[in-house]
Amino acid sequence: MTQPKRKLMSTSMSDKLFDGTNIVVMCIILIVTLYPFLNVLAISFNDSHDTVRGGLTIYPRAFTLKNYETIFAYQGLITGFYMSVLRTVVGTLFGLISGSMLAFVLARADFQARKFVSTFLALTMYVSGGLIPVYMLMRDLNLMNSFWVYVLPGLVSAFNVFVIRSFIDGLPFALQESAKIDGANDFTIYWRVILPLCKPVLATIALFLAVGQWNSWFDTYLYNGSSPSLTTLQYELTKVLQSTTNSADFRGKNITELVTSVSPESIKMAITIVVSLPILIIYPFLQRYFVKGMTLGAVKS
């Protein structure tokens, strides 16, 4: 009786030691992960004159909203925010519809060109036409200085199509057959049978598309740089960062004049928070679908 008790006690002690070590390691990872964001948040809410002193950690020493007031007084950021939201919503919806429709077709066993189209799509993941040919293509398609240059080039992504197709392949084909017997055509099967069952993978792809559209700025620089009404938030952020670095004008003021009211460092941090906030708000609602969509969409049963 004594030996089993000792074994049970040693096992219990090892479990407690493992749990304690695990908790300490996770706390360290949590601190390392959250500290940069909390530091940026503290600087964005801190008075600019106090920020110059340095030494800020995770809370502002002199709380103020002047940094954000300065940002929203800059008309370019307001226009860019509106355009970024618009392109994110429209680009995500169009990308989901086009990608899921193509994935549905490729998942059909009776589609004769299935292998050829899949191979062609896979090649686009490894071979690119290059920056100059793509620019010339956008110019020849009259997409320069147009909102649709944000949407049309990203309608079909090979990676997204393959992920959705893998998910559809895991669904029972009998569902499509029974709908066919009931008189449903292919589009009705896609819209009323397949799409409702693909919510997890569609939420995953929607997150990919939305983050990509929201963070994109280089296409604005290439195609819509001369159109203030089509500017995006990330592009305006890039211009502000360059202006603070190169001592250029910002809202008609020289940097040395601007520092007397709001420091460039405070402006950078405040804009970073504004840019990151929408994604931080949306992600928790899609997280459960994100995990489920990636695990189920990656394995064919």
N, C-alpha and C positions, 0 to 999 in steps of 0.2 A: 504493500500500500504506500510505503514511503517513497519508493522510486517513481511511480506514476505521478505523485504529487510534485516531486522535484522537477520532473520533466514538464509538467503543466505550468509550474511557476517560471521555469526558464523560458518556455515558449511565450508566456504572457509578457515577460520582461523584454524579450526580443521584439515582440509586436509593439509594445509601448515605445521602445527605442526607435523602431522604424517609423512609427507614426509621428513621434516628436521630431525626428530628423526631417521627415517629409514636410511637416508644417513649417519648420524653420526655412527650408529651402524654398518652399512656395511663397512664404512671406518676403524673402529676399527678392525673388523673381517679380513679385507684385510691386514692390517698392521700386525696383529698377525700371519696370515697365511704366508705372504711373508717374514717376518723378519728372521726366522731361515734359509731359503734358501739363502737369500741375505747375511747373515752373513757368512754362509759356503763359498759362492762364493767369498766374500771379503778376507777371510783368505786364500783361495786357491791361490789367486793372490797376496798375500802380502808377503813381504820379511820375511824369517823365523826368523831372529834376531829381527825384529820389532814385529813379532807376539808374542814373548815371553813376551813382555811388557804388552800385554793384552789391553783391551779397544777398540778393533775393533768393528765397528757397521756394516754398510751396504756398506762401500766402503773401498778399501785398502789404507793404508797410504803410503806404499812404494811398488809401483807396480812392479811385476816381473813375469817372466814365468819359473823361475828355478824349481819351484815345479813340473810343468808339464813335464819339460825336464827330471827331475829325474825319474818320473813315467815311461815315455816312453822309458827310457834307461834300465828299468828292463824287461828282455826278457820274464819272466813269465806272465806279464800283457798283452803283445802283443799277445802271444799265447792264453791266456785266453780270450781276447777280440774276437779274430777270432773264437774260439770254441763256445763262448757264442752266437755270431751272427749266426753261423751255426746251432746250436741246436735250437735257437729261430725260425729261418725260417723253418727248416725241421719239428720240433716238432709242430709248429702251423699249417702248411699245412696238415700234416698227421692227427693231431687231428681234424681239421675241416672236412676233408674228411670222416674219420671213424665215427665221431660223427653225422654228417649230414646224412650219409647213414643209420645208425641205427635209427635215429629219423624219417627218411622218412618211414622206414619199420614199426615202431611202430605207425605212424600216419595213416597207412592203416587200414580201418575198416574190410577188408577181411582177415587180418592176424590173424589166429586162436589163436596163442600163445601170442597175444599182452599183455593180462593182466598178464600172468605168467612172461614174460620177463621184463615188467615194474616193477612188484613187486620185482623180483630178483635184478634189477638195484637199486631200492630204498633201498634195504637192504644193499648194498655196501656203502651207504652214512652214515650208522649208525654203521656198524660192520667192523672192520679191522682185518687182520690176525696178525698184529704186526710187529715190526721191524725185529726180528730174522727170522721168517718164510719168510718174503719178501726177506731178504738177502740170505737165503738158496735157494729160488726160482730163484733169479737172477744168483746165482752160478751154479745151476743145468741146467739152460738154456744157460750157457756159455756166459752170457752177461757181465761178469766181464772184466774190461780193454777193453771195447768196446764202440764205439760211440752210438750204438743203445740202450744202457741202459738209455740214455737220452730221447729216443723217444718212444720205445715200451711200457713201463709201463704206460704212460699217453695217450695212443691212445684213450681210451674211458673213459669219465667222465660222471657219472650219471646225475649230475647237468646240464652239458652242453647239454646232450641228451634231457633232459626234457624241457629245455628252447627252443631248436630248434623245438622239437615236438609240443609244445604249439603254436609256431608261425605257423608251417605248418598246424595245426588244424584250424587256423583262415583263411586260404586261401580257396577260393571256390573249392570244390571237382569237380565241373563241368569242371575246367581246365584240370584235369587229365583224366576225361572221354572223353572230346573232343579230347585230344591227343591220347587216346587209340583208338578211332574211326578212327583217321587218320593213324593208323598203328604203332604208337610208342610203343616200349616195355617199361618195367619198368625202365630200366637204362636210356633210352632216356628221359622219363618223369622226372626222378630225375635230370638229367644233364642239360636239356634244358628248363624245365618248372619250377621246384621247386627251384633250386639253384639261378637262376637270381632274383626270387621274394624274396629270403631269404637274400638279401644283408645286411639289417639292423641287423638282429639277428646274421648273420655270422660275421659281423664286431665286434659285441659285444663279441661273443665267442672268436674271434681272439685276441681281446685285453686281455681277461682273460688268454688265453693260452700263449700269448707272454710275458706278465708280469710274469707269473709263471715260464716259462722257463728261462727268463732273470735273475730273482732273485734267482734261485735255485743254491745251493752250496752243500747241504748235500749229495746228491746222488754222486757228484764228490768225496767227502770225503770218502764215503762208498765203492764205486765201482771202481773209477779210481784215487784214491789218489796216487798210485804208478806209474802212467802213465803221465809224464810231457806233452806229446803231446796231451792229452785229458783233460787237466786242463781247468777250466772256469774262467772267470773274477771275479765272486763273490767268488770263492774259493781262488783265489790269493789275493783278497782283505781281506778275513778273515785271511790269513796267514800274510799279512802285518800288520794288526791290532794287531794280537797276538804278532808279533815280536816287534812292538813298545811298547806294554804293558809289555812284559816279557824281554825286553832288549836283544832280540835275534839278530842274524845277519840279515842284509838286504843288498842284493847285495854284499855280502862278506865283509860288514863293520859292526863294532860294533855300537850300538845305540849311545854311547857317541861320537864316531867319526862322525856319521851321523849328529848329531845335530849341529855340527860346520858348516855344509854346508846347510842342509835342515832339519828343525825340524820335528819330528814325527807328530805333530799336523797339520802342513801344508800338509804333505803327506796324512794324513787321509782325509782332506777336499778336496784336489785335486782329490783323487780317488773317493770320493763320488760324485763329480760333473761329472766325466767321466762316472761313472756307471749310473747316473740318466739322463744324457743328451739324449740318444737315445729314452727313453720312453717319455720324455718331447717333443721331436720332432715329434714322431708318434701320440701321443694322440690327438692333435688338429684336425688332419685329420679324426679321427674315432669318435670324440665326438658326432656329430649329429647322426651318425648311432647307437652309444652306447645308447643314450637316447631313440631313436625311437625303437630300438630292444628290450630294456628292457620293455617298456610300451606295445608294441604290442605283444611281446612274452609271457607276463605274463597274458594276458586276452584272453579268447576264446570267439569269437563272436557267 
